[in-house]
Amino acid sequence: MPQLSTADHSVSPPRVMVPRDYNAAHDLIQRNLQAGRAGKTAFIDDAGQYTYGELAERVNRFGNVLTGLGLEQEARVMLCLLDTIDFPTAFLGSIQAGIVPIAANTLLTAGDYDFMLGDSRASALIVSEALWPQFEGIVGKHKHLKHVIVSGSDAKGKLRFADLMAKASAQFEPAPTTADDMCFWLYSSGSTGTPKGTVHLHSHLIQTAELYARGVLGIREDDLVFSAAKLFFAYGLGNGMTFPMAVGATAVLMAERPTPQSVFKRLRDHKPTIFYGVPTLYAALLASPELPKREDLRMRVATSAGEALPADIGKRWTEHFGTEILDGIGSTEMLHIFLSNRPGEVRYGTTGKAVPGYAIRLIGEAGQPVTKGEIGELQINGPTSAILYWNNREKSRHTFMGEWTRSGDKYIETEDGYYHYCGRSDDMLKVSGIYVSPFEVEGALMTHEAVLEAAVVAHADTDELIKPKAYVVLKPGIEASDALADQLKQHVKDKLAPYKYPRWLDFVGELPKTATGKIQRFKLR
């Protein structure tokens, strides 16, 4: 029988002990049952509430579903599921059976899913009924895909999730996995091109919960959490599943897309104490006419990741709600946040300091460590780094360098140890021989009252010299004009060194983004 992990939080960094014989799903379930929380609500979705005891039974049933279909340990299954109780059921049920779930972005195209099914050689697909049209024309092409299970009322002629669950036994013996076994995959969000299958181990989920969620965020058993970032996203997977389960808290799941209306409804109806968002959403929430009053909510802390949070958004959020946004950076490769602001020590405009248990270094173009105040590429040493990109040896070697993992992000460290985001390595501009951070220019634009969102990329002038170009989304009701464009350029000149201002400025209705809210600047370039 796999053993449970333990953690000592009396030391810094916390000492997390993950035994060799270990199953991540078994740990997350059993720690709650052993603590007497079988009757406590674990998840609330759009259809109802589910206790930890009911979740344990569902996870056992799904393990039996997969093994009953003939899937063996180390087989792979793709999950393309909306955020309902069926996601943690299928994800944890697979892991408990020693089967490897691949959580897929629910907003992709049929071509993307076709690539993922072929690349992963998944033996089974578990898909929400609403997402089935994207798969209908491609599932027959993949000889490794033996079973299709549909979550919803209409199984479209395939196996129906609820029917299989009803017939399965509620008793299940967890697979004899180890801490270093392949546990699950996440395909990278594709902010820089083709998605990559990122492979994580059984030990990784609980490490992120102990080091970041408990050690920095301070999540507690009495918390009610709501993540606008979806469970298929590395950030959302921790926020909405691993973190609350690690401490016996309760999570609210939302199947629909996170708009200001849908998010405010959950914040008002359920009154979560922890809210997880992304910068784009925070900007939209603050600009919404439906913005609730501080006293209407019960929020004690919020977090942001996916992209760096503009300082102006953080300050306006705190002024309105009286709660801090803990801006941090994580990645699919590191699973969750490894660099973050701390409660009571937030410095907006920075990404904070290293999460205890992770080491950070900044490396210059020649491969040498840079001094404080100089721009360098952020690299991370920590216990949750993925082991490889599936079927991609070249990029694996480039990213995973022994104990260190390359982030592809450029940062500056201040004298007192705070890290300032400068942009993606491939987004950086060199103007007149000097590095310019697109994020810095975007942040300056965002402080103008007319601007909702901004993205800055490199653009060549008539002499083939690189200068900044800005794409700007205006707030509702504001008209684009040449006069406003000139005003915004001057606004940046007033806030930054003059050479950093955008020489060109295009007004657009929206910016290209990944489903996780990251701006795809390569598309703008």
PLY file of the C-alpha trace (Angstrom):
ply
format ascii 1.0
element vertex 525
property float x
property float y
property float z
element edge 524
property int vertex1
property int vertex2
end_header
0.00 0.00 0.00
1.45 3.44 -0.91
2.34 5.66 2.07
1.30 9.27 2.72
3.66 12.24 2.58
4.47 14.40 5.61
5.83 17.92 5.98
7.61 19.85 8.71
6.68 23.55 8.52
8.66 24.52 11.62
11.76 24.92 9.44
12.43 27.07 6.37
12.22 25.82 3.73
9.57 23.32 4.85
10.89 19.76 4.94
8.61 17.65 2.71
9.02 13.89 3.09
7.63 11.86 0.19
8.16 8.11 0.71
9.41 5.91 -2.11
6.18 3.85 -2.21
3.80 6.67 -2.99
0.68 7.44 -5.00
-0.31 11.12 -5.31
-4.07 10.50 -5.55
-4.07 8.06 -2.64
-2.28 10.68 -0.51
-4.69 13.52 -1.35
-7.74 11.35 -0.62
-6.57 9.39 2.42
-5.14 12.36 4.35
-8.67 13.79 4.46
-10.40 10.55 5.39
-7.85 9.88 8.15
-8.40 13.42 9.47
-12.14 12.75 9.84
-13.23 14.93 6.92
-15.30 12.32 5.06
-18.45 14.39 5.67
-16.89 17.75 4.75
-17.57 19.33 1.37
-14.59 18.94 -0.96
-15.99 20.40 -4.19
-18.92 22.56 -5.24
-19.65 22.58 -8.98
-22.54 23.95 -11.02
-24.62 20.82 -10.34
-24.06 20.21 -6.63
-21.75 19.54 -3.70
-19.55 16.53 -2.99
-17.96 15.50 0.30
-14.50 14.05 0.70
-16.11 10.68 1.35
-18.13 10.90 -1.87
-15.05 12.01 -3.77
-13.08 9.02 -2.46
-15.83 6.69 -3.67
-15.95 8.36 -7.08
-12.17 8.13 -7.48
-12.29 4.42 -6.60
-15.09 3.81 -9.07
-13.23 5.52 -11.89
-10.11 3.48 -11.18
-12.26 0.39 -11.61
-13.76 1.82 -14.81
-10.35 2.14 -16.43
-8.97 -1.18 -15.26
-12.25 -2.83 -16.26
-11.71 -1.53 -19.80
-8.37 -3.32 -19.83
-6.06 -0.34 -19.25
-2.90 -1.27 -17.39
-0.51 0.68 -15.22
1.44 3.37 -17.16
-1.16 3.56 -19.94
-2.10 7.12 -20.89
-5.56 8.71 -21.04
-6.45 12.16 -22.34
-8.86 14.31 -20.32
-10.63 17.13 -22.10
-13.10 18.05 -19.39
-14.82 21.19 -18.20
-14.44 22.12 -14.54
-17.01 19.84 -12.92
-16.68 17.04 -10.35
-15.85 14.68 -13.21
-12.43 16.33 -13.65
-10.99 15.49 -10.19
-12.79 12.14 -10.39
-11.11 11.17 -13.65
-7.75 12.81 -12.94
-7.31 11.28 -9.47
-8.99 8.01 -10.43
-6.47 7.55 -13.23
-3.51 8.37 -10.99
-4.69 6.04 -8.23
-4.79 3.24 -10.81
-1.23 4.05 -11.90
-2.60 5.28 -15.24
-1.27 8.61 -16.57
-3.86 11.36 -17.21
-3.10 14.06 -19.76
-5.09 17.19 -18.95
-5.90 19.00 -22.21
-6.79 22.63 -22.72
-10.55 22.77 -23.41
-10.29 25.74 -25.81
-8.16 24.24 -28.56
-8.94 23.22 -32.14
-9.54 19.77 -33.59
-6.06 20.02 -35.15
-4.48 20.57 -31.73
-6.30 17.58 -30.25
-5.38 15.46 -33.25
-1.71 16.27 -32.59
-1.99 15.52 -28.86
-3.76 12.18 -29.33
-1.10 11.09 -31.81
1.83 12.47 -29.83
0.71 10.92 -26.53
-0.66 7.62 -27.94
-3.47 7.87 -25.41
-5.41 4.63 -24.92
-8.59 6.39 -23.81
-10.23 9.79 -24.13
-12.54 11.26 -21.48
-14.32 14.28 -22.94
-17.13 16.61 -21.90
-20.24 16.37 -24.08
-19.98 20.07 -25.01
-16.44 19.51 -26.34
-17.22 16.37 -28.37
-17.64 18.20 -31.73
-13.90 18.96 -31.74
-13.11 15.23 -31.48
-15.85 13.65 -33.58
-13.90 13.76 -36.82
-10.49 12.72 -35.46
-10.89 9.91 -32.91
-11.10 7.24 -35.61
-7.65 8.15 -36.94
-5.70 6.98 -33.87
-5.08 3.24 -33.60
-3.86 3.51 -30.00
-7.16 5.10 -28.89
-9.31 2.17 -27.76
-12.02 3.85 -25.67
-13.94 7.14 -25.68
-15.89 8.15 -22.56
-18.25 11.13 -22.69
-19.15 13.17 -19.60
-22.70 14.46 -19.98
-26.27 13.35 -20.64
-25.70 12.35 -24.29
-22.74 10.04 -24.89
-22.90 10.54 -28.68
-22.83 6.79 -29.21
-19.74 6.35 -27.05
-19.36 5.17 -23.45
-21.22 7.36 -20.96
-19.21 8.46 -17.91
-22.14 8.27 -15.46
-23.22 4.79 -16.66
-19.71 3.36 -16.25
-19.41 4.91 -12.80
-22.77 3.49 -11.66
-21.70 -0.05 -12.56
-18.20 0.13 -11.05
-17.26 -1.03 -7.56
-16.59 1.62 -4.92
-13.67 -0.44 -3.56
-10.26 -0.06 -5.16
-6.68 -0.92 -4.21
-4.26 1.83 -5.32
-1.57 0.85 -7.80
1.92 0.21 -6.36
3.47 3.38 -7.74
6.56 5.19 -6.49
7.31 8.87 -5.92
9.43 8.89 -9.08
6.87 7.24 -11.35
5.38 9.20 -14.24
2.13 10.61 -12.82
0.49 13.03 -15.27
1.18 15.21 -18.29
0.27 18.78 -19.11
0.69 20.18 -22.59
2.32 23.61 -22.49
-0.04 26.44 -23.37
1.76 27.29 -26.58
2.56 30.96 -25.88
5.71 30.49 -27.97
4.51 27.95 -30.54
3.72 24.22 -30.63
2.47 22.68 -27.32
4.88 20.29 -25.62
3.88 17.28 -23.50
5.35 18.10 -20.08
5.84 15.02 -17.88
5.43 15.23 -14.09
6.01 12.73 -11.27
3.87 11.52 -8.36
5.88 13.58 -5.86
5.26 16.91 -7.58
1.65 17.72 -6.67
2.12 17.57 -2.91
5.43 19.45 -3.10
3.71 22.47 -4.67
0.99 22.31 -2.02
3.41 22.21 0.90
5.97 24.71 -0.42
3.75 27.34 -2.03
0.13 26.83 -0.95
0.87 26.30 2.74
4.27 27.97 2.93
3.47 31.23 1.08
-0.25 31.51 0.37
-1.15 30.22 3.84
-4.10 28.08 2.74
-6.07 26.58 5.66
-8.68 23.89 6.27
-11.38 26.54 6.79
-10.76 28.21 3.42
-13.21 28.19 0.53
-11.29 28.71 -2.72
-12.29 29.67 -6.26
-9.94 29.62 -9.22
-10.93 31.39 -12.43
-7.95 29.61 -13.99
-9.18 26.20 -15.13
-8.04 22.81 -13.82
-6.35 21.82 -17.10
-3.85 24.66 -16.56
-0.92 23.93 -14.20
-1.82 27.05 -12.19
-5.49 26.07 -11.94
-4.75 22.41 -11.13
-2.98 23.44 -7.94
-5.39 26.27 -7.11
-8.63 24.35 -7.53
-7.69 20.76 -6.67
-4.31 19.97 -5.11
-4.09 22.90 -2.70
-7.54 22.62 -1.11
-7.29 18.83 -0.92
-3.86 19.04 0.72
-5.37 20.84 3.74
-9.01 19.72 3.64
-10.43 22.99 2.30
-13.36 23.37 -0.13
-13.11 24.38 -3.80
-15.70 25.96 -6.09
-15.57 24.73 -9.71
-17.04 26.66 -12.66
-17.58 25.05 -16.07
-18.18 28.25 -18.04
-15.51 30.67 -19.20
-14.36 33.29 -16.67
-16.06 36.56 -17.60
-16.63 39.39 -15.10
-20.27 38.29 -14.84
-19.54 34.59 -14.19
-16.70 35.35 -11.76
-18.65 37.94 -9.77
-21.56 35.49 -9.49
-19.31 32.91 -7.77
-17.65 35.54 -5.59
-21.05 36.79 -4.41
-22.87 33.43 -4.16
-20.14 31.38 -2.46
-18.00 34.11 -0.88
-14.64 32.36 -1.25
-11.82 33.41 1.02
-9.11 32.79 -1.62
-9.49 33.87 -5.25
-7.05 32.94 -8.01
-6.96 34.95 -11.22
-4.75 36.18 -14.06
-3.81 39.79 -14.95
-6.15 40.00 -17.94
-9.10 38.98 -15.79
-8.22 41.36 -12.95
-8.15 44.23 -15.46
-11.56 43.20 -16.82
-13.05 42.82 -13.33
-11.90 46.28 -12.26
-13.31 47.79 -15.46
-16.70 46.10 -15.04
-19.74 48.17 -14.01
-20.78 45.16 -11.89
-17.76 45.44 -9.57
-19.05 44.42 -6.11
-18.41 46.36 -2.94
-15.74 45.23 -0.50
-18.35 44.33 2.14
-20.23 42.05 -0.30
-17.35 39.54 -0.38
-15.36 37.48 2.12
-12.05 37.39 0.24
-8.91 37.50 2.39
-6.29 37.06 -0.31
-5.99 36.74 -4.10
-3.23 35.44 -6.35
-2.12 36.15 -9.89
0.06 34.24 -12.35
0.21 33.42 -16.04
1.76 36.80 -16.84
3.27 39.50 -14.67
0.67 41.69 -12.95
0.87 45.40 -13.86
1.43 47.43 -10.69
-1.52 49.72 -11.37
-3.97 46.79 -11.43
-2.69 45.43 -8.12
-2.88 48.82 -6.43
-6.42 49.52 -7.67
-7.58 46.05 -6.57
-6.21 46.56 -3.06
-7.69 50.05 -2.83
-11.13 48.71 -3.75
-11.26 45.36 -1.93
-8.72 45.86 0.84
-7.03 42.55 -0.02
-3.66 41.93 -1.64
-2.97 40.14 -4.90
0.05 37.89 -4.46
1.63 38.12 -7.90
3.89 35.19 -8.71
5.38 33.26 -11.58
5.09 29.55 -12.21
5.24 27.42 -15.31
3.96 24.18 -16.77
7.53 22.90 -16.41
7.75 23.72 -12.66
4.05 22.88 -12.12
3.21 25.91 -9.98
4.54 29.15 -8.51
8.23 29.27 -7.51
8.68 33.05 -7.22
6.05 35.09 -5.39
5.09 38.09 -3.32
4.27 37.31 0.33
1.21 38.32 2.37
1.99 41.63 4.09
5.14 42.11 1.98
3.58 42.74 -1.44
5.51 45.08 -3.70
3.40 45.67 -6.78
5.41 45.79 -9.99
7.60 42.89 -8.81
7.18 39.12 -8.76
8.44 38.97 -5.18
11.05 36.54 -3.91
11.82 32.83 -4.29
9.32 30.43 -2.71
11.12 28.56 0.12
12.32 25.25 -1.31
13.25 26.80 -4.67
16.51 28.48 -5.70
16.65 31.19 -8.35
19.51 32.44 -10.50
19.77 34.97 -13.34
22.11 34.08 -16.22
23.56 36.45 -18.81
23.95 35.91 -22.54
27.43 34.45 -22.14
26.22 31.92 -19.56
27.53 33.77 -16.51
25.52 34.84 -13.43
24.59 38.51 -13.61
24.93 41.01 -10.79
21.94 42.62 -9.08
20.38 45.28 -11.28
21.34 43.53 -14.53
18.96 41.64 -16.81
19.36 37.87 -16.91
17.43 34.75 -17.84
15.57 33.26 -14.89
16.51 29.68 -14.01
14.99 27.58 -11.23
16.20 24.75 -9.02
13.35 23.00 -7.23
11.74 19.62 -6.48
8.80 19.96 -8.91
10.59 20.33 -12.24
9.18 18.15 -15.02
11.50 15.39 -16.19
11.17 16.01 -19.93
9.07 17.06 -22.89
7.59 13.95 -24.45
9.04 13.06 -27.85
11.14 16.23 -27.86
14.71 15.46 -26.91
16.19 18.70 -28.28
13.90 21.03 -26.34
14.17 18.81 -23.23
17.96 19.20 -23.27
17.62 22.94 -23.79
15.16 23.46 -20.89
16.01 20.83 -18.25
19.69 21.26 -17.38
20.36 18.88 -14.52
19.21 20.56 -11.31
18.30 23.78 -13.13
15.31 24.53 -15.36
15.30 27.40 -17.84
12.20 29.58 -17.70
12.67 31.63 -20.86
11.87 34.77 -18.83
14.11 37.81 -18.35
14.34 39.35 -14.87
16.26 41.89 -12.80
16.93 41.35 -9.09
16.92 44.43 -6.85
19.42 45.02 -4.06
16.88 43.84 -1.47
16.05 40.61 -3.32
12.84 41.40 -5.20
12.57 40.25 -8.81
11.30 42.53 -11.61
9.88 40.89 -14.74
11.29 42.20 -18.03
9.63 39.88 -20.56
10.08 36.60 -22.35
13.59 36.04 -23.68
12.26 35.96 -27.25
10.12 39.09 -26.66
12.93 41.38 -25.47
13.71 44.43 -27.61
17.13 45.94 -28.15
16.66 49.62 -28.97
19.80 51.66 -29.72
21.81 48.78 -28.27
19.92 48.86 -24.97
17.48 46.18 -23.77
13.89 47.35 -23.48
11.35 45.26 -21.58
8.01 45.07 -23.40
6.33 44.50 -20.05
7.70 47.80 -18.72
6.23 49.71 -21.68
2.94 47.82 -21.35
2.81 48.67 -17.66
3.24 52.36 -18.44
0.45 52.24 -21.01
-1.81 50.43 -18.53
-1.63 53.35 -16.11
-3.55 55.52 -18.58
-7.25 55.71 -17.75
-8.28 54.83 -21.33
-6.32 51.56 -21.58
-7.71 48.13 -20.71
-4.89 45.99 -22.14
-1.64 46.51 -24.03
1.00 44.39 -25.74
4.36 45.62 -27.03
6.51 43.90 -29.65
9.59 44.66 -31.73
9.05 46.34 -35.10
11.58 47.54 -37.67
11.50 51.13 -38.94
12.39 52.21 -42.49
16.08 51.92 -41.65
15.53 48.34 -40.37
16.21 49.48 -36.81
14.17 47.88 -34.02
11.71 50.03 -32.09
8.72 49.27 -29.81
5.25 48.89 -31.35
2.16 48.81 -29.14
-1.21 47.13 -29.61
-3.82 48.63 -27.29
-7.32 47.54 -26.23
-9.34 50.49 -24.95
-11.84 50.40 -22.12
-15.53 50.17 -23.12
-16.99 53.42 -24.39
-13.68 55.03 -25.34
-13.12 55.88 -28.99
-9.83 55.31 -30.78
-8.25 58.32 -32.49
-4.92 59.66 -33.70
-5.06 62.22 -30.92
-5.44 59.48 -28.30
-2.56 57.53 -29.85
-0.33 60.61 -29.57
-1.49 61.13 -26.01
-0.59 57.53 -25.09
2.87 57.86 -26.64
3.48 61.00 -24.60
2.15 59.26 -21.50
4.85 56.58 -21.86
7.53 59.25 -22.46
6.48 60.95 -19.24
6.85 57.72 -17.24
9.87 56.01 -18.84
13.12 56.89 -20.59
12.11 58.53 -23.89
13.72 55.86 -26.13
11.27 53.29 -24.71
8.08 54.90 -26.01
6.14 53.00 -28.76
6.84 54.52 -32.18
3.66 52.92 -33.55
0.38 52.32 -31.75
-2.49 50.22 -33.13
-5.91 50.05 -31.46
-7.38 46.53 -31.55
-10.55 44.89 -30.25
-8.66 42.10 -28.46
-5.19 40.64 -28.08
-4.30 37.07 -29.12
-3.99 34.95 -25.99
-3.60 31.37 -24.87
-6.52 29.87 -22.95
-4.57 30.60 -19.77
-4.51 34.34 -20.44
-0.95 34.74 -21.72
-0.56 37.22 -24.56
0.82 35.51 -27.67
3.24 38.22 -28.74
4.72 35.99 -31.42
1.41 36.30 -33.28
1.58 40.08 -33.05
5.17 40.04 -34.33
0 1
1 2
2 3
3 4
4 5
5 6
6 7
7 8
8 9
9 10
10 11
11 12
12 13
13 14
14 15
15 16
16 17
17 18
18 19
19 20
20 21
21 22
22 23
23 24
24 25
25 26
26 27
27 28
28 29
29 30
30 31
31 32
32 33
33 34
34 35
35 36
36 37
37 38
38 39
39 40
40 41
41 42
42 43
43 44
44 45
45 46
46 47
47 48
48 49
49 50
50 51
51 52
52 53
53 54
54 55
55 56
56 57
57 58
58 59
59 60
60 61
61 62
62 63
63 64
64 65
65 66
66 67
67 68
68 69
69 70
70 71
71 72
72 73
73 74
74 75
75 76
76 77
77 78
78 79
79 80
80 81
81 82
82 83
83 84
84 85
85 86
86 87
87 88
88 89
89 90
90 91
91 92
92 93
93 94
94 95
95 96
96 97
97 98
98 99
99 100
100 101
101 102
102 103
103 104
104 105
105 106
106 107
107 108
108 109
109 110
110 111
111 112
112 113
113 114
114 115
115 116
116 117
117 118
118 119
119 120
120 121
121 122
122 123
123 124
124 125
125 126
126 127
127 128
128 129
129 130
130 131
131 132
132 133
133 134
134 135
135 136
136 137
137 138
138 139
139 140
140 141
141 142
142 143
143 144
144 145
145 146
146 147
147 148
148 149
149 150
150 151
151 152
152 153
153 154
154 155
155 156
156 157
157 158
158 159
159 160
160 161
161 162
162 163
163 164
164 165
165 166
166 167
167 168
168 169
169 170
170 171
171 172
172 173
173 174
174 175
175 176
176 177
177 178
178 179
179 180
180 181
181 182
182 183
183 184
184 185
185 186
186 187
187 188
188 189
189 190
190 191
191 192
192 193
193 194
194 195
195 196
196 197
197 198
198 199
199 200
200 201
201 202
202 203
203 204
204 205
205 206
206 207
207 208
208 209
209 210
210 211
211 212
212 213
213 214
214 215
215 216
216 217
217 218
218 219
219 220
220 221
221 222
222 223
223 224
224 225
225 226
226 227
227 228
228 229
229 230
230 231
231 232
232 233
233 234
234 235
235 236
236 237
237 238
238 239
239 240
240 241
241 242
242 243
243 244
244 245
245 246
246 247
247 248
248 249
249 250
250 251
251 252
252 253
253 254
254 255
255 256
256 257
257 258
258 259
259 260
260 261
261 262
262 263
263 264
264 265
265 266
266 267
267 268
268 269
269 270
270 271
271 272
272 273
273 274
274 275
275 276
276 277
277 278
278 279
279 280
280 281
281 282
282 283
283 284
284 285
285 286
286 287
287 288
288 289
289 290
290 291
291 292
292 293
293 294
294 295
295 296
296 297
297 298
298 299
299 300
300 301
301 302
302 303
303 304
304 305
305 306
306 307
307 308
308 309
309 310
310 311
311 312
312 313
313 314
314 315
315 316
316 317
317 318
318 319
319 320
320 321
321 322
322 323
323 324
324 325
325 326
326 327
327 328
328 329
329 330
330 331
331 332
332 333
333 334
334 335
335 336
336 337
337 338
338 339
339 340
340 341
341 342
342 343
343 344
344 345
345 346
346 347
347 348
348 349
349 350
350 351
351 352
352 353
353 354
354 355
355 356
356 357
357 358
358 359
359 360
360 361
361 362
362 363
363 364
364 365
365 366
366 367
367 368
368 369
369 370
370 371
371 372
372 373
373 374
374 375
375 376
376 377
377 378
378 379
379 380
380 381
381 382
382 383
383 384
384 385
385 386
386 387
387 388
388 389
389 390
390 391
391 392
392 393
393 394
394 395
395 396
396 397
397 398
398 399
399 400
400 401
401 402
402 403
403 404
404 405
405 406
406 407
407 408
408 409
409 410
410 411
411 412
412 413
413 414
414 415
415 416
416 417
417 418
418 419
419 420
420 421
421 422
422 423
423 424
424 425
425 426
426 427
427 428
428 429
429 430
430 431
431 432
432 433
433 434
434 435
435 436
436 437
437 438
438 439
439 440
440 441
441 442
442 443
443 444
444 445
445 446
446 447
447 448
448 449
449 450
450 451
451 452
452 453
453 454
454 455
455 456
456 457
457 458
458 459
459 460
460 461
461 462
462 463
463 464
464 465
465 466
466 467
467 468
468 469
469 470
470 471
471 472
472 473
473 474
474 475
475 476
476 477
477 478
478 479
479 480
480 481
481 482
482 483
483 484
484 485
485 486
486 487
487 488
488 489
489 490
490 491
491 492
492 493
493 494
494 495
495 496
496 497
497 498
498 499
499 500
500 501
501 502
502 503
503 504
504 505
505 506
506 507
507 508
508 509
509 510
510 511
511 512
512 513
513 514
514 515
515 516
516 517
517 518
518 519
519 520
520 521
521 522
522 523
523 524
